[in-house]
Amino acid sequence: MGKDSKTYRKPTLDKDLDKFGYMEEATTVLGRGIAAPGLALLFVVVCAFVAAGYVTGQSGAAVTVAAVVIGAYMALNIGANDVAN
């Protein structure tokens, strides 16, 4: 007589792809929160390596590298304060 009364069921592949979509969205949301501190840490580490490259073998090299790390951290704080104002 008419139409088939079977209900439509999602195939397993569609369900799995939906799960991957949710996981991708969650990763994107969490990654945005970690990106800024990660870049700041990368900046400080690069500054330390550059400073260490310049002062390797000289007396007081550790103090100079520590001063550069503190200076890089302060530069990030000053920049963040300027953006906030």
N, C-alpha and C positions, 0 to 999 in steps of 0.2 A: 503494500500500500504506500508507503511513503518513505520517509527518510529513516535512516538508520539511527537508532537511539543511543549509539555508543558515544561515550564522552571522550573528548580529546585529552590525551595524556602527553605530557612533554617527553620527548626522547631523552635518554640518559645523557647523550652528548650535549644537548641544550642545557641541561642542569649543570653539567660540569663546566661548560663555558660561562654560565652565569656566576659560578663560584670563582672562576678566574677573574671575571670582571669585578667582583666585589673585592677580591684580594688586591687587584691592581689599584683600585680606588683608595683602599686603605693604605697601601704603600705610598701612594702619592701624597695623601694627607699627612702621614707621619714624616715623610721625607722633607716636606716643606719646613717643618719645625726644626729639623736637625741641620738643614743646609747652612743657615747663617752662622751658628756657632762652629760648624765644621770649617767653613771658609775662614773664619777669624782665627781658629787654631792653625790652619794651614799657613796663613799669613805670618803668624808669630814664629812658626817652625822654619819657614823659608828665610825670614829675617835672621834667625839664629844661625842657620847654615851659611848664609852669605857672610855674616859677621865672623863666624868661625873660619871661613876661608881666607878672610883678610888678615886675621890676627894669629893664625896658627904658628906656633914656634916662638912667639914673643912673650915676654914676661907680662903677667896680668891678663892673659888671654881669657881666662874664665870669667874674670870680673867684667871685661869688655863685652863678652857674649851675654852675660847676665844683664848688663845695663841695656843692651840692645833689645833683649826680650822684654824687659820692663818698659822701655821706650815704645816698642811696638804695641804693647798692651795699652799704654797710656794714649797712644795715637788713635787706637780703636775707640777708646772711651771718649776722647775729645770729639771725634767724628760723630759718634752716636749722640752726644750732647748737642752738637750743632744741628743735627737732623731733627732732634726732638724740639728744639726751639724754633 
